[in-house]
């Protein structure tokens, strides 16, 4: 929908197509490696943390099904 709109405003179709594809690639694919890198950094930092008093038990408690909801 973006390509026909930009072409309708008088821009050359080939330039618009390249620009839209480049924008889509950057806006969709670029955050994926950045997110994987951030996830790896957090996992590496948490690997040396004592899990008995760390973040993981809290996350497990928050994501566990609640017994109150079953009643």
C-alpha positions in Angstrom: 0.0 0.0 0.0 2.9 2.3 0.6 4.4 1.9 -2.9 1.3 2.9 -4.8 0.8 5.8 -2.5 4.3 7.2 -3.0 4.1 6.5 -6.7 0.7 8.3 -6.8 2.5 11.4 -5.4 4.8 11.5 -8.5 7.8 9.5 -7.3 9.5 7.1 -9.7 8.3 3.5 -9.1 11.8 2.0 -9.1 13.2 4.4 -6.5 10.1 4.0 -4.3 10.3 0.2 -4.5 13.9 0.1 -3.4 13.3 2.6 -0.7 10.3 0.8 0.7 12.0 -2.6 0.7 15.1 -1.1 2.3 13.0 0.5 5.0 11.1 -2.7 5.7 14.3 -4.7 5.9 15.9 -2.3 8.4 12.8 -1.7 10.5 11.9 -5.5 10.8 15.2 -7.4 10.6 17.6 -5.0 12.4 15.9 -5.2 15.9 16.1 -9.0 15.8 19.9 -9.3 16.1 19.9 -6.4 18.6 17.4 -8.2 20.7 19.3 -11.5 20.5 22.4 -9.7 21.6 20.6 -8.1 24.5 19.1 -11.4 25.5 22.5 -13.1 25.4 24.0 -10.3 27.5 21.3 -10.7 30.2 21.6 -14.5 30.2 25.4 -14.2 30.6 25.0 -11.7 33.5 22.4 -13.9 35.2 24.4 -17.1 34.8 26.7 -16.1 37.8 23.8 -14.9 40.0 22.6 -17.1 42.9 19.2 -18.3 41.6 17.8 -18.9 45.1 17.5 -15.2 45.7 17.8 -13.8 42.2 15.4 -12.7 39.5 14.5 -16.1 38.1 12.4 -17.3 41.2 10.4 -14.0 41.0 9.8 -14.5 37.3 8.7 -18.1 37.9 6.4 -17.0 40.7 4.8 -14.3 38.5 4.3 -16.6 35.5 3.1 -19.6 37.5 -0.6 -20.3 37.4 -2.4 -18.9 40.4 -4.4 -21.2 42.7 -6.8 -18.3 43.4 -7.9 -18.3 39.8 -8.8 -22.0 39.9 -11.3 -21.6 42.7 
